[in-house]
Each structure stands twice: as C-alpha cells, then as structure tokens.
Amino acid sequence: MSAHNPQNAKPNAGGASASEWPLWEVFVRSRAGLDHKHCGSLHAPDAPMAIQMAREVYTRRQEGSSVWVVRASDITASDPRDKDMYFDPMEDKVYRHPTFYQLPESVDHM
C-alpha cells in the first residue's frame, strides 16, 4: 500500500480529493407509507453520486421505494452522557399522559 500524497490527489466535483470523499448516511424506505430506515454508510464525492451508489449497494433486489442520503457531517446528535436530560422518565410530568379526559368512540383505536 503506497502512502497518499495530497499534492498528487486530483480534486473531484466537490473540491475534495478522491481519498477524502465525505461520508454519507443512507436511509431506505422499503414501501410507500413506511419510515425510512438507516441501512448503512458510504463515501461519495457528492449527493447525486451518493444516491446512485446507495441504490446500487443497498437496494439491489428492488426492495426500496425511496433512498435518502445525508452527509454525516450535517447530522447533529445528542451526547449519550446527556441521556437523562433527553430521555428521563416522564412519571413526574402527568400532563403528558392522556388520563384527564375520555376519548370519543370514533377515535377508540388510539
């Protein structure tokens, strides 16, 4: 394996060298009406190429109806150490529980 020399790398359409293609997260919707599910990641120079590569890698058997790609650097995530702040038990927030009124029969399925 040869060492990479940044001076010899050719920029791609996004301005980064091929060895520095951004990471994209791939989400596929299996059928209309269902949620998109994260199915993996890939490196691609730009969004159109990421869509094409995602289609080839993650939907080979026509199991998808829609593909989303999101640049991993554009995703903001909570810190797992802040779990309690975001996902603390809601027992002390009784107003969030629908116990103060009766549902009409027309929405009984809720």
N, C-alpha and C positions, 0 to 999 in steps of 0.2 A: 504494500500500500504506500503510495507516494504522498509526501507532505503537500498540503494545499498551499499555494502561493497566491494570496489575494490580488497581487498585481497582475497576474495572468488570467484571473477569472473574468469571464465576459458577463456584463450585466444583462439581465433579462428584461422583459417588458415592465416589470415593477421596479427596476432600478437595482435590485439586489443580485448578487451572483448566484448561479445555479446551486452552489453549495449552501447558500443562505436563504433558500426559499422559505417563506413563512409557513408556520404550522396552521392547519385548518381543522376545525372540529366538524364532523359530518353527522347530520341528522336525517333520518329517512322516515317517511310516513308510509306505512305498509298499504293502507287503503284509505280512500277518501273518508273523512269524518273522524279518523283516529288521530292521536297525537303523534308528532314527530318524536322519534326515539334516537338518542345518541348511539351511534354504532361504531365510531372509531375516529381516527385522525389520519391526516396525510399532509405531505408537503407539496405545495404547488406555487407557481410564480404569481398567479392572480386568481380572482374569483371565477371567471369562465373556465379556466383550466382546472380549478379545484372541483367545480361541478362535474366536468367531464370525467375527471379521474375518480371522483366519488361514485359516479354512475357505474363506471367500469369495475370498481373494486367492491362496492357494497350492494349493488343491485343486479348481479349477473343473471339471476333467474327471473327477472321481471317481477320481483316481489315488492317493488316500491311504486308509489304513485307520485311522490314528491321528494325532492332532495334539497336540503338546506346545507350551506357551508358557512361557517363563521370563523373569521380569523381568531385564533386562540388568544392573541394579544388584545383583542377587543372585549374579551369576557372578563367581567369583574365578579369575583366570588367572595363569599364570606369566609372568614378565618375559622377553621374548625375549633380554635380555642374560644371563640365567641358563641359557641353553640347555645349555651344557656340564655344568652341575651336574645337570640333569634328564635329559639325553639323551646323556651321554658314551658313548663306545664301551664295550662290555662285554667286550672281549677279556681284560681283566685279572680278570674275575670268572668263571672257568671253571666254578665251581659252578652257574652259571645255565644251562649248556649240558648237555643230556641225553646226555653221552658216556660216563658211567660205568656204564651198565647196558644190557642188551638189552631191547627191547620185546617183549612176548609177541605171537605171531602174531595173536591176537584183536584187538589194537589197532594193527595194522600200518598203518592209514590215517593215523596221526598224523605 
